[in-house]
């Protein structure tokens, strides 16, 4: 048997990658998460990429180049995984530009693998197997459950750090399940969700004032602490009860908007996956609700609620999902909403920020504040925007 090669995975889904990494493990590849979050990584990426590309490309490139320069990985036995949505996104050309940079720096032997379902860069595509899909679905559902439980427990925990420690314990336990292909089918998967909810429910809490703040926006800045400068930590210290839509909502949004595209066989596959995952998501939400926790409604219902608030035919980038999440969280009492995106993300500015003014008029009881992240922006600018939201007192909508 050939010796395994190392697959470097740049940061993206911080609350999910510790589990999702097992979906990429195979006889050929041993996944390694890149967790370095030094802000200077963007400067390293900028040295080798045109400055008109978007901020996430610089950060991903910086992480990859820093890892290769460390000497910890043999270029001849190393690959790098690039996730690509495949929409009208500047980052979709990142893998080809990265190939030129690596070749120019003497890393010709480093393999670049594209993770996408749109047939982009076919010669570098990572083969998607049934085992990979099964592990990825379980990791997404478990990751959503844990993130929601931790975020809604942490502001009220009697002993600081309890929720985070419990989150890490479950990550280790579920990681073993994924590594051993255990508890990955629907019934067992949901049993795990019930066990997680019960364990967080048992955490000792105390009544404590905390602002309810929802975070929506572009996928990288929304889920990656490197891309949003540890926004979650900043908000938790205020303290805030943070609401972030899970990755199953994004996955279902992607399936929903792309079932209209591609070949007939591909559309059928999307419909089957959509039906299966949306059923599990609905049961996951019911489990959380029974335990006293809050989650967005299932994606189909969230979309119905968004009629009149979101341009439902706009499916570029995060499209109508952003507006749907804003409306959904506001209905659930999270009336302060941070809308975050990377500067120079063209789809984000048009189809993300382009919705905010109209949404603010339609949701007068909520307050939306937009924040851009970029290598040229200082932390003071970003934090002042966040403080605009946190320091504002909203009137009680019930009088």
BAVEXDO-926091 format. One line per 3 residues: their letters; for each residue x, y, z of C-alpha. Coordinates in pm, 1 decimal. Layout:
N
a = X:Y:Z; ...
//
This chain:
399
xxx = 0.0:0.0:0.0; 130.4:346.5:-90.5; 227.5:572.5:198.8
xxx = -37.0:827.1:294.3; 9.8:1189.3:195.5; -74.1:1492.4:408.3
xxx = -377.5:1697.3:302.3; -359.2:2054.1:435.5; -701.2:2212.4:492.6
xxx = -700.3:2593.9:528.3; -937.7:2751.3:778.9; -1299.2:2806.8:679.2
xxx = -1555.9:2635.9:903.9; -1402.0:2662.4:1249.9; -1693.1:2500.3:1435.6
xxx = -1724.2:2219.4:1180.7; -1381.6:2134.9:1037.3; -1268.6:1941.3:1347.4
xxx = -1544.4:1696.0:1246.7; -1556.5:1750.3:870.2; -1186.4:1668.1:837.8
xxx = -1277.5:1299.2:878.5; -1480.3:1315.6:558.1; -1155.0:1380.4:368.7
xxx = -956.7:1099.4:530.3; -882.8:810.3:295.6; -621.1:549.3:214.4
xxx = -441.3:819.9:18.6; -483.8:1130.6:235.1; -433.3:1216.4:602.4
xxx = -606.9:1554.1:668.8; -439.8:1827.4:876.2; -627.3:2145.0:971.6
xxx = -437.5:2472.3:939.0; -531.1:2676.2:1245.3; -273.7:2957.5:1243.5
xxx = -466.0:3283.6:1278.3; -196.0:3552.1:1273.1; -342.6:3861.6:1096.8
xxx = -6.1:3898.6:917.4; -96.5:3595.9:705.8; -288.0:3832.8:477.2
xxx = 32.0:4027.8:412.1; 208.0:3705.1:315.4; -70.8:3624.9:70.5
xxx = -64.9:3977.5:-72.4; 302.1:3942.2:-164.2; 213.1:3677.6:-419.4
xxx = -141.8:3762.7:-533.9; -290.4:4063.2:-710.0; -442.5:4302.8:-457.3
xxx = -774.5:4314.2:-641.9; -857.4:3961.3:-529.7; -1078.1:3919.0:-224.5
xxx = -953.2:3909.3:133.7; -1023.6:3534.5:191.3; -790.1:3442.0:-97.3
xxx = -502.7:3628.6:71.1; -572.6:3459.3:404.8; -596.3:3109.7:256.0
xxx = -278.1:3165.6:54.8; -101.1:3303.6:362.8; -193.1:2998.9:570.3
xxx = -80.5:2757.5:299.1; 249.9:2934.7:230.7; 325.4:2970.5:601.3
xxx = 265.8:2596.8:653.7; 489.9:2499.5:361.3; 765.8:2738.2:469.7
xxx = 760.9:2591.8:821.6; 942.7:2278.7:701.2; 692.5:2054.8:879.6
xxx = 561.5:1904.4:556.0; 738.3:1724.3:274.1; 623.1:1893.6:-50.0
xxx = 643.5:1562.1:-234.5; 388.6:1409.7:5.4; 163.8:1711.4:63.4
xxx = -160.1:1835.4:-90.1; -378.3:2140.0:-26.8; -759.8:2131.8:-29.8
xxx = -942.4:2431.6:-178.5; -1317.5:2466.4:-129.2; -1491.2:2634.5:-423.0
xxx = -1858.2:2731.9:-437.2; -1826.7:2793.3:-808.9; -2051.9:3098.7:-830.6
xxx = -1964.3:3443.5:-962.1; -1676.4:3455.8:-714.3; -1324.2:3588.1:-752.8
xxx = -1204.5:3311.0:-524.8; -1304.7:3052.2:-783.8; -982.1:3123.6:-972.6
xxx = -776.9:3096.1:-653.9; -661.9:2739.7:-712.2; -519.2:2820.4:-1056.2
xxx = -344.5:3130.7:-927.4; -212.1:2931.7:-631.9; -64.6:2674.7:-869.9
xxx = 139.3:2947.0:-1040.3; 257.2:3084.6:-705.2; 362.2:2744.0:-571.0
xxx = 545.3:2657.3:-891.7; 729.2:2989.4:-879.3; 836.0:2926.9:-518.7
xxx = 967.9:2577.6:-586.3; 669.5:2380.6:-454.9; 583.5:2211.9:-785.3
xxx = 535.3:1877.7:-609.1; 257.9:2006.6:-380.4; -78.8:1881.7:-509.3
xxx = -378.3:2118.0:-522.2; -720.3:1956.3:-484.7; -1047.8:2131.6:-557.6
xxx = -1348.8:2050.5:-339.8; -1659.3:2143.0:-536.8; -1968.9:1987.6:-687.7
xxx = -1979.0:2208.4:-995.2; -1711.6:2035.5:-1204.4; -1464.9:2323.5:-1162.6
xxx = -1097.0:2244.3:-1223.5; -1182.4:1884.1:-1308.4; -820.1:1780.0:-1332.9
xxx = -767.4:1867.6:-964.8; -1106.2:1764.7:-828.1; -1114.9:1561.5:-506.5
xxx = -1321.3:1247.8:-578.1; -1647.6:1256.2:-381.1; -1742.8:911.7:-251.5
xxx = -2055.8:785.5:-68.7; -1846.3:742.6:247.4; -1731.1:1104.0:222.8
xxx = -2088.7:1228.0:182.0; -2214.1:1019.2:477.0; -1942.1:1149.4:708.5
xxx = -1984.4:1507.2:587.0; -2361.1:1504.5:650.1; -2313.8:1368.5:1002.4
xxx = -2039.1:1620.6:1075.3; -2255.4:1907.7:949.4; -2555.5:1811.0:1163.6
xxx = -2346.2:1746.9:1473.8; -2146.5:2065.3:1419.0; -2466.8:2271.5:1389.9
xxx = -2607.5:2116.4:1706.1; -2293.9:2177.9:1909.9; -2244.6:2536.4:1789.6
xxx = -2602.6:2634.2:1875.7; -2586.6:2462.6:2216.3; -2253.9:2622.3:2310.1
xxx = -2345.2:2972.5:2192.2; -2673.2:2975.8:2385.0; -2524.6:2824.4:2702.1
xxx = -2198.1:3019.5:2727.5; -2339.4:3363.0:2827.8; -2517.7:3214.4:3129.1
xxx = -2279.0:2943.5:3253.5; -2211.0:2956.4:3627.2; -1848.7:2850.2:3579.5
xxx = -1676.6:3034.1:3292.7; -1538.6:2801.0:3029.1; -1781.0:2515.7:3099.4
xxx = -1963.8:2536.5:2764.8; -1641.6:2557.6:2564.1; -1492.5:2260.7:2750.9
xxx = -1807.8:2055.7:2690.8; -1798.5:2150.5:2321.7; -1440.7:2020.0:2298.8
xxx = -1529.8:1696.3:2478.8; -1807.3:1630.6:2230.6; -1578.5:1716.1:1939.3
xxx = -1339.4:1442.6:2057.1; -1621.0:1189.9:2104.9; -1784.6:1261.2:1769.4
xxx = -1447.2:1264.1:1597.6; -1398.2:905.7:1714.0; -1742.8:816.7:1577.5
xxx = -1650.9:961.2:1237.5; -1306.4:801.4:1231.7; -1464.1:461.0:1299.1
xxx = -1771.9:508.4:1075.0; -1992.7:473.8:1381.6; -2337.6:628.7:1452.5
xxx = -2352.1:791.6:1108.7; -2697.7:681.5:997.2; -3011.1:880.3:1065.9
xxx = -3140.7:722.8:1387.0; -2801.3:695.8:1560.6; -2700.1:1039.8:1437.4
xxx = -3007.3:1198.2:1597.6; -2957.9:1000.1:1919.1; -2622.8:1173.9:1946.0
xxx = -2799.1:1510.3:1901.5; -3029.7:1427.3:2194.8; -2731.6:1330.1:2409.8
xxx = -2555.8:1655.9:2328.0; -2864.3:1862.4:2410.3; -2908.4:1681.6:2742.8
xxx = -2545.3:1736.0:2841.6; -2561.5:2111.2:2772.2; -2896.0:2135.1:2945.9
xxx = -2727.5:1994.3:3256.4; -2471.7:2278.1:3265.6; -2529.2:2499.1:3570.0
xxx = -2640.4:2846.8:3461.4; -2724.8:3175.6:3632.7; -2952.3:3459.3:3517.2
xxx = -2733.5:3721.1:3351.4; -2804.1:4006.1:3109.2; -2672.8:3938.2:2760.0
xxx = -2746.1:4105.3:2428.6; -2883.3:3882.9:2154.6; -2678.3:3938.2:1838.8
xxx = -2709.9:3749.0:1510.5; -2423.3:3722.0:1262.5; -2496.6:3677.8:892.3
xxx = -2301.9:3726.4:571.2; -2046.9:3573.9:335.9; -1950.5:3217.4:422.9
xxx = -1578.0:3273.1:495.2; -1611.7:3577.3:719.6; -1919.9:3431.2:884.9
xxx = -1764.2:3101.8:992.6; -1387.0:3162.2:1009.0; -1221.2:3343.1:1299.0
xxx = -925.0:3430.1:1076.6; -1161.7:3602.6:834.3; -1362.8:3787.3:1101.7
xxx = -1079.4:3860.5:1344.6; -1214.9:3642.4:1623.4; -1555.0:3811.2:1616.7
xxx = -1712.0:3535.3:1825.1; -1462.1:3588.1:2106.7; -1515.2:3965.1:2093.4
xxx = -1893.8:3934.5:2115.9; -1881.1:3668.0:2386.8; -1673.8:3902.3:2606.7
xxx = -1940.0:4177.6:2590.0; -2133.4:3950.1:2681.1; -2359.4:3854.7:2391.8
xxx = -2568.9:3553.1:2308.8; -2452.7:3490.1:1953.6; -2670.7:3341.3:1680.7
xxx = -2506.1:3205.5:1366.5; -2691.6:2994.0:1112.1; -2549.0:2643.8:1082.7
xxx = -2381.2:2488.1:782.2; -2682.5:2264.7:710.3; -2880.5:2578.5:624.2
xxx = -2607.2:2685.7:384.4; -2583.4:2338.2:230.0; -2959.5:2319.4:179.5
xxx = -2965.5:2671.9:37.0; -2695.4:2567.9:-207.9; -2888.3:2255.9:-309.9
xxx = -3212.6:2451.8:-339.9; -3062.8:2719.9:-564.1; -2857.8:2478.6:-775.0
xxx = -3125.5:2216.7:-831.7; -3225.7:2441.3:-1121.5; -2878.7:2417.0:-1275.7
xxx = -2670.8:2139.8:-1427.6; -2767.6:1814.3:-1593.5; -3088.6:1622.1:-1522.1
xxx = -2902.8:1342.5:-1330.4; -2725.6:1602.9:-1115.3; -3053.3:1778.8:-1037.1
xxx = -3203.1:1445.9:-926.7; -2908.0:1385.7:-693.2; -2953.2:1732.6:-543.0
xxx = -3325.1:1669.6:-486.9; -3258.0:1339.9:-309.3; -2989.2:1491.2:-88.5
xxx = -3209.1:1791.7:-17.5; -3497.3:1570.7:94.3; -3273.0:1356.7:315.8
xxx = -3080.7:1641.3:481.3; -3384.9:1865.8:528.2; -3561.2:1578.8:707.7
xxx = -3267.6:1533.4:945.9; -3241.4:1909.1:994.9; -3608.8:1929.6:1091.0
xxx = -3561.1:1656.3:1353.3; -3243.0:1822.0:1481.7; -3430.7:2150.6:1530.4
xxx = -3710.9:1968.3:1713.7; -3456.7:1811.4:1951.1; -3303.0:2152.7:2024.5
xxx = -3644.8:2308.9:2078.0; -3752.6:2034.0:2319.0; -3437.0:2102.0:2523.2
xxx = -3517.0:2474.7:2540.0; -3279.9:2601.3:2270.3; -3349.4:2820.2:1967.4
xxx = -3264.0:2758.9:1603.2; -3369.4:2899.3:1269.9; -3664.5:2714.4:1115.2
xxx = -3591.0:2440.8:861.3; -3460.6:2582.3:533.2; -3788.1:2536.4:336.2
xxx = -3982.6:2720.6:609.1; -3712.8:2987.5:641.7; -3743.3:3048.3:269.1
xxx = -4123.7:3078.9:291.5; -4089.2:3329.4:577.1; -3853.7:3534.5:361.0
xxx = -4109.7:3597.4:86.0; -4139.2:3972.5:49.7; -3815.1:4026.8:242.7
xxx = -3559.3:3852.3:22.6; -3515.2:3839.4:-356.2; -3574.4:3464.7:-373.0
xxx = -3457.1:3431.5:-730.4; -3116.8:3578.2:-646.4; -2894.7:3274.8:-588.7
xxx = -2551.6:3426.2:-653.8; -2307.7:3370.1:-365.5; -2508.4:3374.4:-37.4
xxx = -2794.5:3546.2:-222.0; -3131.9:3534.0:-52.6; -3001.0:3324.5:238.2
xxx = -2856.6:3637.5:400.5; -3190.0:3820.2:399.4; -3376.1:3504.7:503.0
xxx = -3146.1:3455.8:803.8; -3179.1:3821.0:906.7; -3557.4:3793.8:896.4
xxx = -3549.3:3454.0:1069.7; -3326.9:3563.8:1356.4; -3522.3:3888.7:1405.4
xxx = -3842.4:3682.9:1442.3; -3667.3:3478.0:1711.8; -3570.0:3786.4:1915.0
xxx = -3217.8:3847.6:1782.2; -3294.7:4202.6:1671.1; -2934.9:4322.0:1647.7
xxx = -2770.2:4181.8:1335.3; -2410.0:4208.2:1218.7; -2386.7:4168.2:841.2
xxx = -2026.5:4079.4:762.4; -1839.0:4026.5:438.5; -1487.5:4059.0:301.2
xxx = -1400.6:4377.0:116.3; -1358.3:4324.9:-261.8; -1611.4:4040.2:-265.3
xxx = -1806.1:4161.7:-566.7; -2108.2:3928.1:-526.5; -2114.2:4007.4:-154.4
xxx = -2133.4:4379.8:-212.9; -2401.3:4355.2:-479.5; -2617.7:4069.8:-355.2
xxx = -2534.3:4101.2:14.6; -2499.6:4469.1:100.7; -2740.6:4552.8:-179.5
xxx = -3023.6:4403.8:30.5; -2955.1:4574.5:364.8; -3123.3:4912.6:312.1
xxx = -3448.5:4754.7:189.2; -3438.8:4498.0:469.7; -3388.8:4767.9:732.6
xxx = -3701.2:4946.9:607.1; -3901.1:4622.4:615.0; -3772.2:4524.7:962.6
xxx = -3790.7:4849.7:1163.5; -3782.1:4657.8:1491.9; -3433.4:4524.9:1405.9
xxx = -3101.8:4701.8:1361.5; -2861.2:4597.1:1084.9; -2496.2:4705.1:1079.4
xxx = -2266.1:4611.7:792.5; -1897.2:4536.7:855.5; -1626.9:4483.1:592.0
xxx = -1304.6:4294.7:666.5; -990.4:4362.5:466.1; -612.0:4365.1:497.0
xxx = -618.5:4745.6:456.7; -872.3:4797.7:736.6; -761.0:4852.4:1095.4
xxx = -922.9:4681.9:1395.9; -1037.9:5020.1:1528.3; -1256.2:5074.7:1222.4
xxx = -1417.7:4732.9:1250.1; -1469.4:4752.4:1625.5; -1626.0:5097.3:1599.5
xxx = -1882.8:4956.5:1357.5; -1958.3:4668.8:1594.5; -1989.4:4910.3:1887.8
xxx = -2245.5:5111.9:1689.4; -2466.5:4805.6:1707.2; -2392.5:4694.0:2061.7
xxx = -2428.6:5039.6:2218.7; -2761.8:5122.7:2054.0; -3073.1:5076.7:2264.4
xxx = -3363.9:4933.2:2070.5; -3720.9:5010.6:2160.8; -3934.8:4725.8:2289.3
xxx = -4143.8:4616.7:1986.4; -4423.5:4516.9:2225.3; -4437.0:4861.6:2381.7
//
